[in-house]
């Protein structure tokens, strides 16, 4: 048997999860949510397989200083459909930052992934967190979108 044709697939017992710290200060909600979902699913790992959960844990700091587009009108509508309950409409910018980030990340996950992966996301409104024992790795999000393809600048080509 040729050893070059063997593919490594991690099993369910394969525990190699990292802890990442992301500082949300001055970050845009949508860009941050795409990075979070990528890390939660484990798509940055070389042994990623969609059928096997190899995702990481994420700690978000300074969630209250996240940038939400104030000009566009984003609303959250809650209509429980029960007698005596009324329709509630809130602006996204007026909601709690933890709720806003969770809602954005959940919208990017499939139904089967939501419960399982959201347990690994920890959101804090300040710099203090209780996960020093896990030796988290600090990520600089500004370097993720240094590619001109992902930046907000539009370049016209003649």
N, CA, C and O atoms as a GROMACS GRO file, in nm:
protein
  632
    1UNK      N    1   0.084  -0.118   0.000
    1UNK     CA    2   0.000   0.000   0.000
    1UNK      C    3   0.089   0.125   0.000
    1UNK      O    4   0.187   0.131   0.074
    2UNK      N    5   0.055   0.221  -0.081
    2UNK     CA    6   0.132   0.344  -0.093
    2UNK      C    7   0.098   0.438   0.022
    2UNK      O    8  -0.020   0.464   0.048
    3UNK      N    9   0.199   0.489   0.090
    3UNK     CA   10   0.174   0.576   0.205
    3UNK      C   11   0.136   0.718   0.164
    3UNK      O   12   0.093   0.796   0.248
    4UNK      N   13   0.151   0.754   0.038
    4UNK     CA   14   0.115   0.888  -0.007
    4UNK      C   15  -0.035   0.906  -0.022
    4UNK      O   16  -0.082   1.020  -0.030
    5UNK      N   17  -0.110   0.801  -0.027
    5UNK     CA   18  -0.254   0.811  -0.049
    5UNK      C   19  -0.335   0.809   0.080
    5UNK      O   20  -0.457   0.793   0.074
    6UNK      N   21  -0.272   0.822   0.194
    6UNK     CA   22  -0.345   0.819   0.320
    6UNK      C   23  -0.383   0.960   0.361
    6UNK      O   24  -0.299   1.050   0.362
    7UNK      N   25  -0.508   0.980   0.394
    7UNK     CA   26  -0.560   1.108   0.438
    7UNK      C   27  -0.590   1.102   0.586
    7UNK      O   28  -0.652   1.007   0.632
    8UNK      N   29  -0.546   1.202   0.660
    8UNK     CA   30  -0.572   1.207   0.803
    8UNK      C   31  -0.711   1.265   0.825
    8UNK      O   32  -0.738   1.378   0.785
    9UNK      N   33  -0.798   1.190   0.890
    9UNK     CA   34  -0.928   1.239   0.930
    9UNK      C   35  -0.937   1.229   1.081
    9UNK      O   36  -0.927   1.119   1.136
   10UNK      N   37  -0.955   1.339   1.150
   10UNK     CA   38  -0.964   1.332   1.296
   10UNK      C   39  -1.093   1.264   1.339
   10UNK      O   40  -1.196   1.280   1.274
   11UNK      N   41  -1.086   1.190   1.447
   11UNK     CA   42  -1.204   1.123   1.501
   11UNK      C   43  -1.270   1.215   1.602
   11UNK      O   44  -1.223   1.326   1.627
   12UNK      N   45  -1.380   1.169   1.660
   12UNK     CA   46  -1.448   1.250   1.761
   12UNK      C   47  -1.363   1.264   1.887
   12UNK      O   48  -1.379   1.361   1.961
   13UNK      N   49  -1.274   1.169   1.911
   13UNK     CA   50  -1.188   1.174   2.030
   13UNK      C   51  -1.068   1.266   2.010
   13UNK      O   52  -0.995   1.293   2.105
   14UNK      N   53  -1.047   1.315   1.890
   14UNK     CA   54  -0.933   1.400   1.860
   14UNK      C   55  -0.958   1.539   1.918
   14UNK      O   56  -1.035   1.618   1.864
   15UNK      N   57  -0.892   1.567   2.030
   15UNK     CA   58  -0.912   1.695   2.100
   15UNK      C   59  -0.792   1.785   2.077
   15UNK      O   60  -0.690   1.772   2.146
   16UNK      N   61  -0.802   1.873   1.984
   16UNK     CA   62  -0.696   1.970   1.959
   16UNK      C   63  -0.760   2.105   1.932
   16UNK      O   64  -0.748   2.161   1.823
   17UNK      N   65  -0.829   2.157   2.033
   17UNK     CA   66  -0.898   2.285   2.018
   17UNK      C   67  -0.814   2.397   2.078
   17UNK      O   68  -0.756   2.383   2.186
   18UNK      N   69  -0.809   2.507   2.008
   18UNK     CA   70  -0.738   2.626   2.055
   18UNK      C   71  -0.836   2.725   2.114
   18UNK      O   72  -0.956   2.719   2.087
   19UNK      N   73  -0.785   2.815   2.196
   19UNK     CA   74  -0.862   2.926   2.250
   19UNK      C   75  -0.807   3.054   2.190
   19UNK      O   76  -0.686   3.078   2.194
   20UNK      N   77  -0.895   3.136   2.133
   20UNK     CA   78  -0.854   3.261   2.071
   20UNK      C   79  -0.921   3.379   2.142
   20UNK      O   80  -1.037   3.371   2.182
   21UNK      N   81  -0.844   3.488   2.158
   21UNK     CA   82  -0.899   3.614   2.210
   21UNK      C   83  -0.904   3.712   2.095
   21UNK      O   84  -0.806   3.732   2.024
   22UNK      N   85  -1.020   3.775   2.078
   22UNK     CA   86  -1.038   3.876   1.974
   22UNK      C   87  -1.086   4.004   2.041
   22UNK      O   88  -1.184   4.003   2.116
   23UNK      N   89  -1.017   4.115   2.014
   23UNK     CA   90  -1.056   4.245   2.065
   23UNK      C   91  -1.150   4.310   1.964
   23UNK      O   92  -1.113   4.330   1.849
   24UNK      N   93  -1.271   4.341   2.007
   24UNK     CA   94  -1.374   4.394   1.916
   24UNK      C   95  -1.369   4.545   1.902
   24UNK      O   96  -1.452   4.602   1.830
   25UNK      N   97  -1.276   4.611   1.965
   25UNK     CA   98  -1.272   4.759   1.963
   25UNK      C   99  -1.248   4.808   1.820
   25UNK      O  100  -1.144   4.779   1.760
   26UNK      N  101  -1.344   4.882   1.766
   26UNK     CA  102  -1.332   4.941   1.634
   26UNK      C  103  -1.353   4.843   1.520
   26UNK      O  104  -1.317   4.874   1.406
   27UNK      N  105  -1.410   4.726   1.546
   27UNK     CA  106  -1.433   4.627   1.441
   27UNK      C  107  -1.578   4.634   1.393
   27UNK      O  108  -1.669   4.666   1.470
   28UNK      N  109  -1.598   4.605   1.266
   28UNK     CA  110  -1.732   4.604   1.209
   28UNK      C  111  -1.797   4.469   1.237
   28UNK      O  112  -1.731   4.366   1.238
   29UNK      N  113  -1.927   4.473   1.259
   29UNK     CA  114  -2.000   4.354   1.302
   29UNK      C  115  -1.996   4.242   1.199
   29UNK      O  116  -1.970   4.127   1.235
   30UNK      N  117  -2.021   4.271   1.074
   30UNK     CA  118  -2.027   4.167   0.971
   30UNK      C  119  -1.894   4.101   0.946
   30UNK      O  120  -1.887   3.978   0.935
   31UNK      N  121  -1.788   4.180   0.939
   31UNK     CA  122  -1.655   4.124   0.917
   31UNK      C  123  -1.612   4.038   1.035
   31UNK      O  124  -1.552   3.932   1.018
   32UNK      N  125  -1.643   4.085   1.154
   32UNK     CA  126  -1.609   4.010   1.273
   32UNK      C  127  -1.686   3.879   1.280
   32UNK      O  128  -1.630   3.776   1.319
   33UNK      N  129  -1.813   3.881   1.242
   33UNK     CA  130  -1.896   3.760   1.247
   33UNK      C  131  -1.846   3.653   1.150
   33UNK      O  132  -1.853   3.534   1.181
   34UNK      N  133  -1.796   3.693   1.033
   34UNK     CA  134  -1.744   3.594   0.938
   34UNK      C  135  -1.618   3.527   0.991
   34UNK      O  136  -1.598   3.407   0.971
   35UNK      N  137  -1.533   3.604   1.058
   35UNK     CA  138  -1.412   3.546   1.116
   35UNK      C  139  -1.448   3.453   1.231
   35UNK      O  140  -1.388   3.346   1.246
   36UNK      N  141  -1.546   3.491   1.312
   36UNK     CA  142  -1.587   3.408   1.424
   36UNK      C  143  -1.643   3.275   1.376
   36UNK      O  144  -1.609   3.170   1.430
   37UNK      N  145  -1.729   3.278   1.274
   37UNK     CA  146  -1.786   3.152   1.224
   37UNK      C  147  -1.679   3.062   1.163
   37UNK      O  148  -1.686   2.940   1.177
   38UNK      N  149  -1.580   3.121   1.096
   38UNK     CA  150  -1.471   3.042   1.040
   38UNK      C  151  -1.392   2.972   1.150
   38UNK      O  152  -1.356   2.856   1.136
   39UNK      N  153  -1.365   3.044   1.257
   39UNK     CA  154  -1.291   2.985   1.369
   39UNK      C  155  -1.374   2.882   1.444
   39UNK      O  156  -1.321   2.779   1.486
   40UNK      N  157  -1.503   2.909   1.463
   40UNK     CA  158  -1.589   2.814   1.534
   40UNK      C  159  -1.602   2.682   1.459
   40UNK      O  160  -1.608   2.575   1.520
   41UNK      N  161  -1.606   2.689   1.327
   41UNK     CA  162  -1.616   2.566   1.247
   41UNK      C  163  -1.483   2.494   1.232
   41UNK      O  164  -1.481   2.374   1.207
   42UNK      N  165  -1.372   2.566   1.248
   42UNK     CA  166  -1.240   2.506   1.234
   42UNK      C  167  -1.190   2.505   1.092
   42UNK      O  168  -1.107   2.421   1.056
   43UNK      N  169  -1.238   2.596   1.010
   43UNK     CA  170  -1.200   2.598   0.869
   43UNK      C  171  -1.058   2.645   0.844
   43UNK      O  172  -1.007   2.631   0.732
   44UNK      N  173  -0.992   2.701   0.944
   44UNK     CA  174  -0.854   2.744   0.924
   44UNK      C  175  -0.755   2.630   0.946
   44UNK      O  176  -0.636   2.645   0.919
   45UNK      N  177  -0.802   2.517   0.995
   45UNK     CA  178  -0.713   2.406   1.025
   45UNK      C  179  -0.688   2.322   0.899
   45UNK      O  180  -0.777   2.308   0.815
   46UNK      N  181  -0.569   2.268   0.886
   46UNK     CA  182  -0.538   2.189   0.766
   46UNK      C  183  -0.612   2.056   0.760
   46UNK      O  184  -0.627   1.999   0.652
   47UNK      N  185  -0.658   2.006   0.873
   47UNK     CA  186  -0.730   1.879   0.875
   47UNK      C  187  -0.881   1.899   0.889
   47UNK      O  188  -0.949   1.814   0.946
   48UNK      N  189  -0.932   2.010   0.837
   48UNK     CA  190  -1.076   2.038   0.844
   48UNK      C  191  -1.153   1.939   0.759
   48UNK      O  192  -1.116   1.908   0.646
   49UNK      N  193  -1.261   1.891   0.815
   49UNK     CA  194  -1.355   1.807   0.743
   49UNK      C  195  -1.495   1.850   0.784
   49UNK      O  196  -1.521   1.866   0.903
   50UNK      N  197  -1.586   1.870   0.690
   50UNK     CA  198  -1.719   1.921   0.727
   50UNK      C  199  -1.799   1.826   0.814
   50UNK      O  200  -1.890   1.870   0.885
   51UNK      N  201  -1.767   1.699   0.811
   51UNK     CA  202  -1.845   1.602   0.889
   51UNK      C  203  -1.792   1.584   1.031
   51UNK      O  204  -1.856   1.519   1.113
   52UNK      N  205  -1.676   1.641   1.061
   52UNK     CA  206  -1.614   1.624   1.192
   52UNK      C  207  -1.592   1.762   1.254
   52UNK      O  208  -1.543   1.853   1.188
   53UNK      N  209  -1.630   1.775   1.381
   53UNK     CA  210  -1.619   1.903   1.450
   53UNK      C  211  -1.477   1.922   1.502
   53UNK      O  212  -1.435   1.853   1.595
   54UNK      N  213  -1.403   2.015   1.443
   54UNK     CA  214  -1.266   2.045   1.486
   54UNK      C  215  -1.251   2.194   1.520
   54UNK      O  216  -1.139   2.246   1.516
   55UNK      N  217  -1.360   2.262   1.551
   55UNK     CA  218  -1.358   2.406   1.575
   55UNK      C  219  -1.291   2.446   1.704
   55UNK      O  220  -1.255   2.360   1.786
   56UNK      N  221  -1.273   2.576   1.723
   56UNK     CA  222  -1.201   2.632   1.836
   56UNK      C  223  -1.295   2.711   1.926
   56UNK      O  224  -1.410   2.737   1.891
   57UNK      N  225  -1.243   2.750   2.042
   57UNK     CA  226  -1.313   2.837   2.136
   57UNK      C  227  -1.273   2.981   2.108
   57UNK      O  228  -1.159   3.009   2.070
   58UNK      N  229  -1.369   3.073   2.128
   58UNK     CA  230  -1.342   3.214   2.100
   58UNK      C  231  -1.388   3.299   2.218
   58UNK      O  232  -1.497   3.280   2.271
   59UNK      N  233  -1.302   3.393   2.258
   59UNK     CA  234  -1.332   3.489   2.363
   59UNK      C  235  -1.332   3.628   2.298
   59UNK      O  236  -1.231   3.670   2.242
   60UNK      N  237  -1.444   3.697   2.306
   60UNK     CA  238  -1.454   3.833   2.250
   60UNK      C  239  -1.449   3.934   2.364
   60UNK      O  240  -1.524   3.924   2.461
   61UNK      N  241  -1.359   4.031   2.352
   61UNK     CA  242  -1.345   4.136   2.452
   61UNK      C  243  -1.390   4.269   2.393
   61UNK      O  244  -1.386   4.288   2.272
   62UNK      N  245  -1.434   4.359   2.478
   62UNK     CA  246  -1.481   4.494   2.440
   62UNK      C  247  -1.595   4.487   2.339
   62UNK      O  248  -1.593   4.557   2.237
   63UNK      N  249  -1.693   4.403   2.365
   63UNK     CA  250  -1.804   4.387   2.272
   63UNK      C  251  -1.890   4.512   2.262
   63UNK      O  252  -1.958   4.532   2.162
   64UNK      N  253  -1.889   4.596   2.364
   64UNK     CA  254  -1.972   4.716   2.359
   64UNK      C  255  -1.918   4.823   2.266
   64UNK      O  256  -1.989   4.919   2.236
   65UNK      N  257  -1.793   4.810   2.219
   65UNK     CA  258  -1.736   4.910   2.128
   65UNK      C  259  -1.731   4.860   1.984
   65UNK      O  260  -1.646   4.903   1.907
   66UNK      N  261  -1.821   4.771   1.948
   66UNK     CA  262  -1.829   4.719   1.811
   66UNK      C  263  -1.902   4.821   1.725
   66UNK      O  264  -1.987   4.895   1.773
   67UNK      N  265  -1.869   4.823   1.595
   67UNK     CA  266  -1.929   4.920   1.504
   67UNK      C  267  -2.047   4.855   1.432
   67UNK      O  268  -2.032   4.754   1.363
   68UNK      N  269  -2.164   4.915   1.449
   68UNK     CA  270  -2.285   4.873   1.378
   68UNK      C  271  -2.326   4.990   1.290
   68UNK      O  272  -2.327   5.105   1.336
   69UNK      N  273  -2.360   4.964   1.166
   69UNK     CA  274  -2.395   5.070   1.073
   69UNK      C  275  -2.523   5.139   1.120
   69UNK      O  276  -2.630   5.080   1.120
   70UNK      N  277  -2.510   5.263   1.161
   70UNK     CA  278  -2.624   5.339   1.214
   70UNK      C  279  -2.715   5.390   1.102
   70UNK      O  280  -2.834   5.415   1.126
   71UNK      N  281  -2.662   5.405   0.980
   71UNK     CA  282  -2.741   5.462   0.871
   71UNK      C  283  -2.845   5.365   0.819
   71UNK      O  284  -2.958   5.404   0.790
   72UNK      N  285  -2.809   5.238   0.807
   72UNK     CA  286  -2.905   5.141   0.754
   72UNK      C  287  -3.002   5.101   0.864
   72UNK      O  288  -2.967   5.101   0.982
   73UNK      N  289  -3.122   5.067   0.826
   73UNK     CA  290  -3.226   5.036   0.922
   73UNK      C  291  -3.235   4.885   0.940
   73UNK      O  292  -3.292   4.815   0.856
   74UNK      N  293  -3.180   4.835   1.050
   74UNK     CA  294  -3.189   4.694   1.086
   74UNK      C  295  -3.280   4.683   1.206
   74UNK      O  296  -3.258   4.749   1.307
   75UNK      N  297  -3.383   4.600   1.195
   75UNK     CA  298  -3.478   4.584   1.302
   75UNK      C  299  -3.487   4.438   1.343
   75UNK      O  300  -3.467   4.347   1.263
   76UNK      N  301  -3.518   4.418   1.471
   76UNK     CA  302  -3.545   4.284   1.523
   76UNK      C  303  -3.692   4.281   1.558
   76UNK      O  304  -3.740   4.363   1.637
   77UNK      N  305  -3.765   4.188   1.499
   77UNK     CA  306  -3.908   4.178   1.520
   77UNK      C  307  -3.935   4.052   1.602
   77UNK      O  308  -3.893   3.943   1.564
   78UNK      N  309  -4.004   4.068   1.714
   78UNK     CA  310  -4.041   3.956   1.797
   78UNK      C  311  -4.193   3.949   1.800
   78UNK      O  312  -4.259   4.039   1.852
   79UNK      N  313  -4.248   3.844   1.745
   79UNK     CA  314  -4.391   3.823   1.743
   79UNK      C  315  -4.417   3.681   1.791
   79UNK      O  316  -4.412   3.587   1.711
   80UNK      N  317  -4.445   3.666   1.920
   80UNK     CA  318  -4.459   3.530   1.973
   80UNK      C  319  -4.581   3.455   1.923
   80UNK      O  320  -4.582   3.332   1.928
   81UNK      N  321  -4.683   3.523   1.875
   81UNK     CA  322  -4.801   3.455   1.821
   81UNK      C  323  -4.893   3.400   1.928
   81UNK      O  324  -4.969   3.308   1.902
   82UNK      N  325  -4.887   3.456   2.046
   82UNK     CA  326  -4.974   3.411   2.154
   82UNK      C  327  -5.072   3.522   2.190
   82UNK      O  328  -5.040   3.640   2.174
   83UNK      N  329  -5.188   3.487   2.237
   83UNK     CA  330  -5.283   3.590   2.278
   83UNK      C  331  -5.229   3.670   2.396
   83UNK      O  332  -5.172   3.615   2.490
   84UNK      N  333  -5.247   3.799   2.390
   84UNK     CA  334  -5.201   3.886   2.496
   84UNK      C  335  -5.058   3.934   2.478
   84UNK      O  336  -5.011   4.018   2.555
   85UNK      N  337  -4.989   3.884   2.381
   85UNK     CA  338  -4.851   3.927   2.354
   85UNK      C  339  -4.853   4.019   2.232
   85UNK      O  340  -4.925   3.994   2.136
   86UNK      N  341  -4.775   4.122   2.238
   86UNK     CA  342  -4.777   4.217   2.128
   86UNK      C  343  -4.651   4.204   2.043
   86UNK      O  344  -4.553   4.140   2.081
   87UNK      N  345  -4.656   4.266   1.929
   87UNK     CA  346  -4.543   4.270   1.836
   87UNK      C  347  -4.441   4.370   1.889
   87UNK      O  348  -4.474   4.485   1.917
   88UNK      N  349  -4.315   4.325   1.903
   88UNK     CA  350  -4.210   4.413   1.953
   88UNK      C  351  -4.108   4.435   1.843
   88UNK      O  352  -4.057   4.340   1.784
   89UNK      N  353  -4.079   4.561   1.816
   89UNK     CA  354  -3.981   4.598   1.714
   89UNK      C  355  -3.871   4.680   1.781
   89UNK      O  356  -3.899   4.781   1.845
   90UNK      N  357  -3.746   4.636   1.766
   90UNK     CA  358  -3.632   4.708   1.823
   90UNK      C  359  -3.532   4.736   1.713
   90UNK      O  360  -3.520   4.660   1.617
   91UNK      N  361  -3.460   4.847   1.727
   91UNK     CA  362  -3.347   4.873   1.639
   91UNK      C  363  -3.228   4.790   1.686
   91UNK      O  364  -3.210   4.770   1.807
   92UNK      N  365  -3.149   4.742   1.593
   92UNK     CA  366  -3.034   4.660   1.629
   92UNK      C  367  -2.933   4.741   1.707
   92UNK      O  368  -2.870   4.688   1.799
   93UNK      N  369  -2.916   4.867   1.674
   93UNK     CA  370  -2.816   4.950   1.742
   93UNK      C  371  -2.854   4.976   1.887
   93UNK      O  372  -2.767   5.011   1.967
   94UNK      N  373  -2.982   4.961   1.923
   94UNK     CA  374  -3.026   4.985   2.060
   94UNK      C  375  -3.020   4.860   2.146
   94UNK      O  376  -3.039   4.868   2.268
   95UNK      N  377  -2.994   4.744   2.086
   95UNK     CA  378  -2.990   4.619   2.161
   95UNK      C  379  -2.856   4.601   2.230
   95UNK      O  380  -2.761   4.676   2.205
   96UNK      N  381  -2.850   4.504   2.316
   96UNK     CA  382  -2.725   4.471   2.384
   96UNK      C  383  -2.622   4.422   2.282
   96UNK      O  384  -2.658   4.351   2.188
   97UNK      N  385  -2.496   4.458   2.299
   97UNK     CA  386  -2.395   4.415   2.202
   97UNK      C  387  -2.378   4.263   2.198
   97UNK      O  388  -2.351   4.207   2.092
   98UNK      N  389  -2.393   4.197   2.313
   98UNK     CA  390  -2.382   4.051   2.316
   98UNK      C  391  -2.491   3.987   2.231
   98UNK      O  392  -2.464   3.894   2.155
   99UNK      N  393  -2.612   4.037   2.243
   99UNK     CA  394  -2.724   3.985   2.165
   99UNK      C  395  -2.704   4.011   2.016
   99UNK      O  396  -2.736   3.925   1.934
  100UNK      N  397  -2.652   4.127   1.982
  100UNK     CA  398  -2.630   4.162   1.841
  100UNK      C  399  -2.524   4.073   1.777
  100UNK      O  400  -2.542   4.026   1.665
  101UNK      N  401  -2.414   4.048   1.848
  101UNK     CA  402  -2.308   3.963   1.795
  101UNK      C  403  -2.356   3.819   1.783
  101UNK      O  404  -2.330   3.753   1.682
  102UNK      N  405  -2.426   3.769   1.885
  102UNK     CA  406  -2.478   3.632   1.879
  102UNK      C  407  -2.575   3.615   1.763
  102UNK      O  408  -2.575   3.511   1.696
  103UNK      N  409  -2.657   3.714   1.740
  103UNK     CA  410  -2.755   3.706   1.632
  103UNK      C  411  -2.686   3.704   1.495
  103UNK      O  412  -2.729   3.632   1.405
  104UNK      N  413  -2.580   3.783   1.480
  104UNK     CA  414  -2.508   3.787   1.353
  104UNK      C  415  -2.436   3.654   1.327
  104UNK      O  416  -2.435   3.605   1.214
  105UNK      N  417  -2.376   3.597   1.431
  105UNK     CA  418  -2.304   3.470   1.414
  105UNK      C  419  -2.401   3.356   1.390
  105UNK      O  420  -2.375   3.269   1.306
  106UNK      N  421  -2.513   3.354   1.463
  106UNK     CA  422  -2.612   3.248   1.443
  106UNK      C  423  -2.670   3.251   1.303
  106UNK      O  424  -2.704   3.146   1.247
  107UNK      N  425  -2.682   3.370   1.246
  107UNK     CA  426  -2.736   3.381   1.111
  107UNK      C  427  -2.643   3.323   1.005
  107UNK      O  428  -2.687   3.292   0.895
  108UNK      N  429  -2.515   3.308   1.038
  108UNK     CA  430  -2.418   3.252   0.944
  108UNK      C  431  -2.396   3.102   0.964
  108UNK      O  432  -2.320   3.041   0.889
  109UNK      N  433  -2.460   3.044   1.065
  109UNK     CA  434  -2.445   2.901   1.091
  109UNK      C  435  -2.570   2.826   1.047
  109UNK      O  436  -2.679   2.884   1.040
  110UNK      N  437  -2.554   2.699   1.018
  110UNK     CA  438  -2.670   2.617   0.982
  110UNK      C  439  -2.747   2.579   1.108
  110UNK      O  440  -2.698   2.598   1.220
  111UNK      N  441  -2.865   2.525   1.089
  111UNK     CA  442  -2.951   2.491   1.202
  111UNK      C  443  -2.886   2.388   1.294
  111UNK      O  444  -2.901   2.395   1.416
  112UNK      N  445  -2.816   2.292   1.238
  112UNK     CA  446  -2.755   2.187   1.320
  112UNK      C  447  -2.631   2.235   1.393
  112UNK      O  448  -2.593   2.177   1.494
  113UNK      N  449  -2.568   2.339   1.344
  113UNK     CA  450  -2.445   2.389   1.405
  113UNK      C  451  -2.470   2.492   1.514
  113UNK      O  452  -2.383   2.516   1.597
  114UNK      N  453  -2.586   2.555   1.514
  114UNK     CA  454  -2.610   2.668   1.604
  114UNK      C  455  -2.589   2.634   1.751
  114UNK      O  456  -2.511   2.700   1.819
  115UNK      N  457  -2.657   2.531   1.800
  115UNK     CA  458  -2.648   2.498   1.942
  115UNK      C  459  -2.508   2.453   1.980
  115UNK      O  460  -2.454   2.496   2.082
  116UNK      N  461  -2.451   2.369   1.900
  116UNK     CA  462  -2.323   2.307   1.933
  116UNK      C  463  -2.209   2.409   1.930
  116UNK      O  464  -2.125   2.409   2.020
  117UNK      N  465  -2.206   2.495   1.830
  117UNK     CA  466  -2.094   2.586   1.815
  117UNK      C  467  -2.108   2.713   1.900
  117UNK      O  468  -2.007   2.771   1.940
  118UNK      N  469  -2.229   2.756   1.928
  118UNK     CA  470  -2.247   2.878   2.007
  118UNK      C  471  -2.206   2.858   2.153
  118UNK      O  472  -2.187   2.956   2.225
  119UNK      N  473  -2.192   2.733   2.197
  119UNK     CA  474  -2.144   2.708   2.333
  119UNK      C  475  -1.998   2.744   2.350
  119UNK      O  476  -1.950   2.759   2.462
  120UNK      N  477  -1.926   2.756   2.240
  120UNK     CA  478  -1.783   2.785   2.245
  120UNK      C  479  -1.752   2.933   2.225
  120UNK      O  480  -1.635   2.969   2.212
  121UNK      N  481  -1.853   3.018   2.222
  121UNK     CA  482  -1.833   3.162   2.203
  121UNK      C  483  -1.861   3.233   2.336
  121UNK      O  484  -1.971   3.223   2.390
  122UNK      N  485  -1.761   3.304   2.386
  122UNK     CA  486  -1.773   3.378   2.512
  122UNK      C  487  -1.756   3.526   2.482
  122UNK      O  488  -1.656   3.567   2.424
  123UNK      N  489  -1.855   3.607   2.523
  123UNK     CA  490  -1.856   3.749   2.490
  123UNK      C  491  -1.852   3.830   2.620
  123UNK      O  492  -1.933   3.807   2.711
  124UNK      N  493  -1.757   3.924   2.628
  124UNK     CA  494  -1.742   4.010   2.744
  124UNK      C  495  -1.741   4.156   2.698
  124UNK      O  496  -1.688   4.188   2.592
  125UNK      N  497  -1.799   4.245   2.780
  125UNK     CA  498  -1.807   4.387   2.746
  125UNK      C  499  -1.684   4.466   2.785
  125UNK      O  500  -1.674   4.585   2.753
  126UNK      N  501  -1.590   4.405   2.855
  126UNK     CA  502  -1.468   4.475   2.894
  126UNK      C  503  -1.348   4.385   2.872
  126UNK      O  504  -1.359   4.282   2.806
  127UNK      N  505  -1.232   4.421   2.928
  127UNK     CA  506  -1.109   4.346   2.907
  127UNK      C  507  -1.097   4.224   2.997
  127UNK      O  508  -1.013   4.137   2.971
  128UNK      N  509  -1.177   4.215   3.101
  128UNK     CA  510  -1.164   4.107   3.199
  128UNK      C  511  -1.236   3.982   3.152
  128UNK      O  512  -1.350   3.988   3.104
  129UNK      N  513  -1.168   3.868   3.166
  129UNK     CA  514  -1.230   3.739   3.138
  129UNK      C  515  -1.171   3.634   3.232
  129UNK      O  516  -1.067   3.658   3.293
  130UNK      N  517  -1.235   3.520   3.244
  130UNK     CA  518  -1.195   3.419   3.341
  130UNK      C  519  -1.126   3.299   3.275
  130UNK      O  520  -1.123   3.191   3.334
  131UNK      N  521  -1.072   3.316   3.155
  131UNK     CA  522  -1.016   3.204   3.080
  131UNK      C  523  -0.863   3.213   3.067
  131UNK      O  524  -0.809   3.171   2.965
  132UNK      N  525  -0.795   3.266   3.168
  132UNK     CA  526  -0.649   3.273   3.162
  132UNK      C  527  -0.586   3.134   3.169
  132UNK      O  528  -0.477   3.114   3.115
  133UNK      N  529  -0.651   3.039   3.233
  133UNK     CA  530  -0.594   2.905   3.250
  133UNK      C  531  -0.585   2.829   3.117
  133UNK      O  532  -0.507   2.735   3.106
  134UNK      N  533  -0.664   2.867   3.018
  134UNK     CA  534  -0.662   2.799   2.889
  134UNK      C  535  -0.552   2.850   2.797
  134UNK      O  536  -0.536   2.798   2.686
  135UNK      N  537  -0.476   2.948   2.838
  135UNK     CA  538  -0.369   3.008   2.758
  135UNK      C  539  -0.418   3.049   2.619
  135UNK      O  540  -0.372   2.993   2.519
  136UNK      N  541  -0.510   3.144   2.612
  136UNK     CA  542  -0.565   3.182   2.481
  136UNK      C  543  -0.464   3.255   2.394
  136UNK      O  544  -0.374   3.322   2.444
  137UNK      N  545  -0.483   3.242   2.264
  137UNK     CA  546  -0.398   3.306   2.164
  137UNK      C  547  -0.467   3.435   2.121
  137UNK      O  548  -0.585   3.433   2.085
  138UNK      N  549  -0.395   3.547   2.125
  138UNK     CA  550  -0.455   3.675   2.088
  138UNK      C  551  -0.446   3.694   1.937
  138UNK      O  552  -0.338   3.681   1.879
  139UNK      N  553  -0.559   3.724   1.874
  139UNK     CA  554  -0.564   3.745   1.729
  139UNK      C  555  -0.580   3.893   1.697
  139UNK      O  556  -0.653   3.965   1.766
  140UNK      N  557  -0.511   3.937   1.593
  140UNK     CA  558  -0.526   4.073   1.543
  140UNK      C  559  -0.612   4.066   1.418
  140UNK      O  560  -0.567   4.021   1.312
  141UNK      N  561  -0.736   4.111   1.429
  141UNK     CA  562  -0.832   4.098   1.320
  141UNK      C  563  -0.799   4.190   1.204
  141UNK      O  564  -0.835   4.160   1.090
  142UNK      N  565  -0.732   4.302   1.229
  142UNK     CA  566  -0.703   4.396   1.121
  142UNK      C  567  -0.612   4.334   1.016
  142UNK      O  568  -0.613   4.378   0.901
  143UNK      N  569  -0.533   4.232   1.052
  143UNK     CA  570  -0.445   4.169   0.954
  143UNK      C  571  -0.519   4.069   0.865
  143UNK      O  572  -0.468   4.032   0.760
  144UNK      N  573  -0.638   4.026   0.907
  144UNK     CA  574  -0.714   3.930   0.828
  144UNK      C  575  -0.760   3.990   0.696
  144UNK      O  576  -0.764   3.921   0.594
  145UNK      N  577  -0.794   4.120   0.697
  145UNK     CA  578  -0.847   4.184   0.578
  145UNK      C  579  -0.749   4.283   0.518
  145UNK      O  580  -0.789   4.387   0.467
  146UNK      N  581  -0.620   4.251   0.522
  146UNK     CA  582  -0.521   4.338   0.461
  146UNK      C  583  -0.516   4.318   0.310
  146UNK      O  584  -0.458   4.400   0.238
  147UNK      N  585  -0.576   4.211   0.260
  147UNK     CA  586  -0.583   4.184   0.117
  147UNK      C  587  -0.675   4.288   0.053
  147UNK      O  588  -0.784   4.312   0.105
  148UNK      N  589  -0.636   4.351  -0.059
  148UNK     CA  590  -0.721   4.453  -0.121
  148UNK      C  591  -0.856   4.398  -0.168
  148UNK      O  592  -0.951   4.474  -0.185
  149UNK      N  593  -0.864   4.268  -0.188
  149UNK     CA  594  -0.990   4.207  -0.231
  149UNK      C  595  -1.096   4.222  -0.122
  149UNK      O  596  -1.214   4.237  -0.153
  150UNK      N  597  -1.055   4.218   0.004
  150UNK     CA  598  -1.149   4.224   0.115
  150UNK      C  599  -1.166   4.362   0.173
  150UNK      O  600  -1.259   4.384   0.251
  151UNK      N  601  -1.080   4.456   0.139
  151UNK     CA  602  -1.090   4.588   0.198
  151UNK      C  603  -1.209   4.664   0.140
  151UNK      O  604  -1.264   4.626   0.037
  152UNK      N  605  -1.248   4.770   0.207
  152UNK     CA  606  -1.363   4.847   0.164
  152UNK      C  607  -1.335   4.939   0.047
  152UNK      O  608  -1.428   4.996  -0.009
  153UNK      N  609  -1.209   4.954   0.008
  153UNK     CA  610  -1.174   5.042  -0.104
  153UNK      C  611  -1.213   4.976  -0.236
  153UNK      O  612  -1.185   4.859  -0.259
  154UNK      N  613  -1.277   5.053  -0.321
  154UNK     CA  614  -1.315   5.003  -0.454
  154UNK      C  615  -1.218   5.059  -0.555
  154UNK      O  616  -1.203   5.181  -0.566
  155UNK      N  617  -1.154   4.973  -0.628
  155UNK     CA  618  -1.059   5.016  -0.729
  155UNK      C  619  -1.116   4.988  -0.868
  155UNK      O  620  -1.156   4.876  -0.899
  156UNK      N  621  -1.119   5.091  -0.949
  156UNK     CA  622  -1.172   5.076  -1.085
  156UNK      C  623  -1.059   5.040  -1.179
  156UNK      O  624  -0.951   5.099  -1.175
  157UNK      N  625  -1.086   4.941  -1.264
  157UNK     CA  626  -0.985   4.897  -1.361
  157UNK      C  627  -1.035   4.936  -1.499
  157UNK      O  628  -1.146   4.900  -1.537
  158UNK      N  629  -0.955   5.011  -1.573
  158UNK     CA  630  -0.995   5.054  -1.709
  158UNK      C  631  -0.962   4.949  -1.812
  158UNK      O  632  -0.989   4.968  -1.931
   0.00000   0.00000   0.00000
